[in-house]
Amino acid sequence: MKILSVDSSAKACSAAILEDNKILGSFFINTALTHSQTLVPMIDAVVKNTSTKLNTIDAFAVSSGPGSFTGVRIGVAAIKGIAMPLNKPCISVSTLESMPYNIISDNCIAVCVMDARCSQVYNALFEIKNGAVNRLCEDRALSIDDLAEDLKKYDNRLILVGDGAELCYNSFKERIDNISLAPENSRYQNASGVAFASLNKDLITYDELLPTYLRLPQAQRELKKRMENKK
């Protein structure tokens, strides 16, 4: 099975093609450029540089959230736009579920974290054992302090991965002895991880592909707060 995957859920952006459990090619950038500028050219580049024809892709995978509201929408829209004229299936992958594949050679608990601002993170925990990934909890949005308390019950080696990893490590290192940071070159969410995670997911149609958010957008949260204060 040949899968084209993308991730644009945070500041980093990437595109990859996987075939028969092998990454044929991938592009990754971590710049201040907007994903509306970078994602489609990256997809085009990975397709051309692997001599792949889009009509030979079996499915299109995307990290559908959680993450940046704008970034997630851009990634989902790009995949829908490619899959629709080709009438090809899509695969929706949790951004957090793609991250353990960055450190798949480590036997540990992957503490996948994305900075959700306001001293909160998007988080999920996954046990990695002999190259197999097992989910330990559902995707969630919680405070950094609440996550620290939850992690204290685990004796296993804990590895922080994701764009919120360094933020959490600086908060946790004095109170959790068995925690460490994933190396810089394998820390951030990546389309290659999306591709591997997608192998265990159901195929859906392009019109079924939707962003997945754990919180309301900031504007809606502020409006809701104002309305509650008026009561």
C-alpha positions as CSV (number, residue, x, y, z in Angstrom):
1,M,0.0,0.0,0.0
2,K,1.3,3.4,-1.0
3,I,0.4,6.3,1.3
4,L,1.0,10.1,0.9
5,S,0.9,11.8,4.3
6,V,1.1,15.3,5.6
7,D,1.4,17.1,8.9
8,S,0.8,20.8,9.4
9,S,-0.6,20.7,12.9
10,A,2.0,23.1,14.5
11,K,5.0,25.3,13.4
12,A,6.7,22.4,11.7
13,C,5.3,21.1,8.4
14,S,6.1,17.9,6.5
15,A,5.0,15.6,3.7
16,A,6.0,12.0,3.1
17,I,5.3,8.9,0.9
18,L,5.3,5.4,2.4
19,E,5.2,2.1,0.5
20,D,5.3,-1.3,2.1
21,N,6.5,0.0,5.5
22,K,9.3,2.0,3.8
23,I,9.5,5.8,3.6
24,L,10.3,6.5,0.0
25,G,10.8,10.2,0.6
26,S,10.0,13.0,3.1
27,F,10.3,16.7,3.4
28,F,10.3,18.5,6.7
29,I,10.6,22.2,7.5
30,N,10.4,24.1,10.8
31,T,10.2,27.8,9.9
32,A,8.0,30.8,10.4
33,L,6.5,30.5,6.9
34,T,2.8,29.8,6.8
35,H,1.7,26.3,5.8
36,S,-0.5,27.8,3.1
37,Q,2.9,28.8,1.5
38,T,4.8,25.6,2.1
39,L,2.6,22.5,2.3
40,V,1.5,22.2,-1.4
41,P,5.1,22.8,-2.7
42,M,6.4,20.2,-0.3
43,I,3.8,17.7,-1.5
44,D,4.7,18.4,-5.1
45,A,8.4,18.0,-4.3
46,V,8.1,14.7,-2.5
47,V,5.9,13.4,-5.4
48,K,8.4,14.5,-8.1
49,N,11.5,13.4,-6.3
50,T,10.2,9.9,-5.7
51,S,9.0,9.7,-9.3
52,T,5.5,9.0,-7.9
53,K,2.3,9.6,-9.9
54,L,-0.6,10.8,-7.7
55,N,-3.0,8.2,-9.3
56,T,-0.8,5.4,-7.9
57,I,-1.3,6.6,-4.3
58,D,-3.7,4.2,-2.5
59,A,-4.6,6.6,0.3
60,F,-3.9,10.1,1.6
61,A,-3.3,10.5,5.3
62,V,-3.3,13.7,7.4
63,S,-2.8,14.6,11.0
64,S,-6.3,15.9,11.6
65,G,-5.7,17.3,15.1
66,P,-5.3,18.3,17.8
67,G,-3.1,21.2,17.0
68,S,-3.1,24.7,15.6
69,F,-6.6,25.4,14.3
70,T,-5.3,27.1,11.2
71,G,-2.6,24.5,10.6
72,V,-4.9,21.5,11.0
73,R,-7.5,23.1,8.6
74,I,-4.8,23.7,6.0
75,G,-3.6,20.1,6.1
76,V,-7.1,18.6,6.0
77,A,-8.1,20.9,3.1
78,A,-5.0,20.0,1.1
79,I,-5.6,16.3,1.4
80,K,-9.3,16.6,0.6
81,G,-8.4,18.7,-2.4
82,I,-6.0,16.1,-3.7
83,A,-8.1,13.0,-2.9
84,M,-11.4,14.3,-4.3
85,P,-10.6,14.6,-8.0
86,L,-8.7,11.2,-7.8
87,N,-11.6,9.6,-5.9
88,K,-9.1,8.1,-3.5
89,P,-9.7,7.3,0.2
90,C,-8.3,9.3,3.1
91,I,-7.0,8.4,6.5
92,S,-7.5,10.6,9.6
93,V,-4.7,10.3,12.1
94,S,-4.5,11.9,15.6
95,T,-1.5,14.2,15.7
96,L,-0.5,12.8,19.1
97,E,-0.8,9.2,17.8
98,S,1.7,9.9,15.1
99,M,4.5,11.0,17.5
100,P,5.5,7.7,19.1
101,Y,6.8,6.5,15.7
102,N,9.5,9.2,16.0
103,I,11.1,7.1,18.8
104,I,9.8,3.7,17.9
105,S,13.2,2.0,18.6
106,D,12.9,3.0,22.3
107,N,11.1,0.8,24.8
108,C,9.4,3.4,26.9
109,I,6.2,5.4,27.5
110,A,6.0,8.1,24.9
111,V,4.6,11.2,26.5
112,C,3.3,13.1,23.5
113,V,2.7,16.7,24.1
114,M,1.7,19.8,22.1
115,D,1.8,23.3,23.5
116,A,-1.9,24.4,23.8
117,R,-1.0,27.7,25.4
118,C,-2.3,29.1,28.7
119,S,-0.2,26.5,30.6
120,Q,-2.0,23.6,29.0
121,V,-0.9,20.9,26.6
122,Y,-2.6,18.4,24.3
123,N,-1.5,15.0,25.4
124,A,-1.7,11.3,25.0
125,L,0.4,8.5,26.4
126,F,1.6,5.5,24.4
127,E,3.7,2.4,25.5
128,I,6.3,1.5,23.0
129,K,7.6,-2.1,23.4
130,N,9.7,-4.0,20.8
131,G,8.5,-1.7,18.0
132,A,4.8,-2.0,18.9
133,V,2.7,1.0,20.0
134,N,-0.1,0.7,22.5
135,R,-2.3,3.6,23.5
136,L,-2.6,4.2,27.2
137,C,-5.1,7.1,27.3
138,E,-7.3,9.1,25.0
139,D,-6.2,12.4,23.5
140,R,-6.8,15.1,26.1
141,A,-6.2,18.8,26.9
142,L,-5.0,19.3,30.4
143,S,-2.7,21.6,32.5
144,I,1.0,20.9,32.7
145,D,0.7,20.4,36.4
146,D,-2.1,17.8,36.0
147,L,0.0,15.9,33.5
148,A,2.9,15.9,35.9
149,E,0.7,14.4,38.6
150,D,-0.5,11.7,36.2
151,L,3.0,10.7,35.1
152,K,4.1,10.1,38.7
153,K,2.3,6.7,38.7
154,Y,4.5,5.3,35.9
155,D,7.8,3.6,36.8
156,N,8.7,3.1,33.1
157,R,11.1,5.2,31.2
158,L,9.2,8.3,30.1
159,I,10.2,10.2,26.9
160,L,8.7,13.5,26.0
161,V,8.0,14.0,22.3
162,G,6.3,16.8,20.4
163,D,6.5,20.6,20.2
164,G,5.5,20.9,23.9
165,A,8.3,18.5,25.0
166,E,10.9,21.1,26.1
167,L,8.2,23.2,27.8
168,C,7.1,20.2,29.9
169,Y,10.6,18.9,30.5
170,N,11.6,22.2,32.1
171,S,8.6,21.9,34.4
172,F,9.0,18.2,35.2
173,K,12.7,17.6,35.5
174,E,12.9,18.5,39.2
175,R,10.0,16.4,40.2
176,I,10.0,13.3,37.9
177,D,13.2,11.3,37.9
178,N,12.5,8.9,35.0
179,I,11.7,11.5,32.3
180,S,13.8,12.7,29.4
181,L,13.5,14.6,26.2
182,A,13.4,13.0,22.7
183,P,16.4,14.1,20.7
184,E,15.9,17.3,18.8
185,N,16.0,15.6,15.4
186,S,13.1,13.2,16.3
187,R,11.1,15.5,18.7
188,Y,8.6,17.2,16.4
189,Q,5.5,15.8,14.8
190,N,6.3,14.5,11.3
191,A,4.4,13.2,8.3
192,S,6.5,10.0,8.4
193,G,4.9,9.2,11.8
194,V,1.5,10.0,10.3
195,A,2.1,7.5,7.5
196,F,3.1,4.7,10.0
197,A,0.2,5.5,12.3
198,S,-2.3,5.4,9.4
199,L,-1.5,1.8,8.7
200,N,-3.8,0.8,11.6
201,K,-6.7,3.1,10.6
202,D,-9.8,2.7,8.6
203,L,-10.1,4.3,5.2
204,I,-12.7,7.1,4.9
205,T,-14.0,9.2,2.0
206,Y,-12.6,12.7,1.4
207,D,-16.0,14.2,2.5
208,E,-15.8,12.3,5.8
209,L,-12.4,13.8,6.6
210,L,-12.7,16.5,9.2
211,P,-10.5,18.4,11.6
212,T,-10.5,17.1,15.2
213,Y,-10.2,19.7,18.0
214,L,-10.0,19.2,21.7
215,R,-10.8,22.8,22.6
216,L,-12.9,25.5,21.0
217,P,-10.9,28.2,19.0
218,Q,-9.8,31.1,21.2
219,A,-12.3,33.5,19.8
220,Q,-15.1,31.1,20.6
221,R,-13.8,30.5,24.1
222,E,-13.6,34.3,24.7
223,L,-17.1,34.8,23.4
224,K,-18.4,31.9,25.6
225,K,-16.7,33.5,28.6
226,R,-18.2,36.9,27.9
227,M,-21.7,35.4,27.6
228,E,-21.3,33.5,30.9
229,N,-20.2,36.7,32.6
230,K,-23.3,38.5,31.5
231,K,-25.6,35.9,33.1
